[in-house]
């Protein structure tokens, strides 16, 4: 019976994140090792570990949002846990622009407050082609 509840929780959370634009690969940090895969695979691994060990461990998921090109990423880290009634509950989301090191942290009351991928990309405006001409930067 619990397996069906967890399966539904995985499906619900995966669908919501897919609708928000998070379609890339995820990583699940379990302390001693990191698992990579789709969101559903990472959540299934977390549930299997939870059922086998019986100890509720905090959930830490990471994914990347492509910013300008392959080497320029925004790291999105979700912190949460699993409730037997409500499913996966994310409590915090950290967003870090890798090259600049700038970041923001969001406290979440419910999963609907997780910002979509376009909102995350909008947090770090891309430089305009004419930015180098502003304020006395005329010389190379």
C-alpha positions, 0 to 999 in steps of 0.5 A, a space after each residue: 500500500 505504501 509503495 502505491 502512495 510513494 509511486 503516486 507522489 513520484 508521479 505527481 512531483 515529476 509531472 509538476 516539475 516537468 510542467 515548470 520546465 525542469 526536463 534535464 538530468 537530476 542528481 540525488 545527493 545521499 551523503 555517501 554517494 550521488 545518483 544521476 538520472 531523470 527526476 523520477 529515477 532519482 525519486 525512486 532511488 530515494 524512496 527505495 533507500 527510505 524503505 530499506 533503511 527506514 530512516 527519513 533522510 533529507 532530500 537534496 536534488 540538483 539540476 542545471 539550467 542552460 544559460 547561454 551555452 554549454 559551459 554557462 549553467 545555473 545550478 538549481 538545488 532543491 531541499 525537502 523531504 517526503 511526507 506519507 500524506 502530502 508526498 514530496 515537500 520542498 522547503 528550500 531552493 538555492 539557485 547559483 549562476 556558476 560562472 559569476 557565483 551569484 545566487 539566490 535562495 527561496 524559502 518555499 511554503 508549498 511546491 507551487 512556489 518553485 519558480 519555473 525554469 524561465 523565471 530562474 533564467 530571468 534572475 540572471 540577465 544576460 549581458 547585452 552586446 553593447 554593454 562593453 560600450 557603456 561608461 568609458 569602456 570604449 577602448 579594448 
